[in-house]
Structure formats: structure tokens, C-alpha cells
Amino acid sequence: MAIIGPPAQALAIIARANGRVLAASDYVTFARSDDAGFVARLYAAGALLVLDAEQAGGCSGLPPKRIAQL
């Protein structure tokens, strides 16, 4: 998952949500957890915005998934 916000805040949120930090930059921190409900725990711990990093190609290294145009 990609947690948007200052890294110090994101690291504390990830720790409270029992996740693992994969990488961090100025305003995006990538984390994961194999436990169900990780996203809900991130929000409960104070995250303002959580995005699916894999859909954006952020964690897999693959290009972003494209939506078929009509």
C-alpha cells in the first residue's frame, strides 16, 4: 500500500497498524501486511490517504494497469 503524508507520520501509522515498511520518500511510504484488514487499520491509526501501490506499479515494478477505453 502507498501511504500519503510525511514519512515520520506514515512510519508511526504503519507501526500501529502492524505493517512492514518497504520504502519511503518525501511524501509517499510503501508498506505491506499479510494480515486482513490492513487498510482499515492504517486509516484507524490516522492515515489520511492510502492507495493500492500495486495497481499503480509502485511495488511490483510492473507498468501501471491500464483501463480499456471504450
N, C-alpha and C positions, 0 to 999 in steps of 0.2 A: 504494500500500500504506500501511497505517497501522502505524507502529512505536510500540509502547507502552513508555514509560520516560522518564526525564529527558531534556530536549531536548539538552543538551550531549552526552550519551552517544549519543543517537539520531543526531545530526548526524555524529559521528565514524563510527558504524556505516554510515550511508548513504554517506559519502565512501569508506570502504574497500570498499563493495560496488558502487562506480561508479554510484550513483544520483543523482537530482536532487531536491532538497527543494522541495516545493510549498507547504507551510505548516507551522507548528509552534504548539503551545500548551503548557500546563504539563506534560502527560504523554502527549501524542499528537503524533507528527510524521508528516506525509504526504509520501510520496516516490514516485517512479516511475523506471522504466528501461525502455527498449525492448528491452533485451538479455534473451535467455532465461536462466533460472536466477537471476533477481534475488532471489527469496525465499530460495533456498538460500544465496546469497552474503550476504544480510542475517543469516541465522542463523549462518553461518560467521564473520561479522565480530563476533558477540557479541549479536545481538538475542535477547531473551527471548521476545517475542511479536510476531508480525506478522499483521495482519488484512487481508483484502481490503476496502479502503476503499470501492470502488465498489459492492460488494454492500450496504454499509451506507448508501449515498447520500452518503458523505463527500467524494468527489472530483468526482462528476458534478453535484451539486446536485439530483439527482432524489430522490424519496422512496425509502425502502428497498424492495427487492423483497420481496414477501410470498409466504409459502409457503401453498399452498392447504390449507385444512383439510378433513379427511375428514368 
